[in-house]
Amino acid sequence: GAGVSQSPRYKVAKRGQDVALRCDPISGHVSLFWYQQALGQGPEFLTYFQNEAQLDKSGLPSDRFFAERPEGSVSTLKIQRTQQEDSAVYLCASSLDLAGGEETQYFGPGTRLLVL
Amino acid sequence: DQQVKQNSPSLSVQEGRISILNCDYTNSMFDYFLWYKKYPAEGPTFLISISSIKDKNEDGRFTVFLNKSAKHLSLHIVPSQPGDSAVYFCAARDNNNDMRFGAGTRLTVKP
């Protein structure tokens, strides 16, 4: 596709339920990023992949959060035993290449997660 | 720890006038700065960027200024148009690709 796509766009979960959020990056983009955006705040970094390698997961808020990108393209962010504080918009971004260059991240539309 | 700050949550300007959005950062390791624009229910869209080796970058109606000594950057939009109404996020990145965002400024351009 032309841009980054994410699914589902909206997800309502009961507290304690597991959820899986999908990201399809721009074809050929090496780097993939996940962000969490709370209401009224800017996106906050969760984790990042270079191809299939998860190079940084320092932003994941707890061990209930897990991300993977097994074939270096599509990525899934999984949240286990969801809590109300997990309610946020989860944004995925991709960029052509890594590191240090003047590389722009392109964002998907986000998945809005509401945990009741 | 807010490493990137946008102190104005909102800004309202008249169509045709200049919009100036400001951003301050604290981490001297940031070497690349970006502005994103966000409409409701959409992801942030890249607008313009600047490398730390420059102090100005211009693209049409949009100009970004960087003052490294003050750790300050600004986005100028001139002339402002109603379609520019959106939330604008400032972002800063270090050479580990760690990108931090400000909280955003909601710009309203009145016809």
Interface residues (C-beta under 8 A of the other chain):
Chain A: V4 Q6 S31 F33 Y35 G40 Q41 G42 P43 E44 F45 Y48 D56 L91 A93 L98 A99 G100 E102 E103 T104 Q105 Y106 F107 G108 P109 G110
Chain B: V4 Q6 D31 Y32 L34 Y36 A41 E42 G43 P44 T45 F46 S49 S51 F89 A91 N95 N96 N97 D98 M99 R100 F101 G102 A103 G104
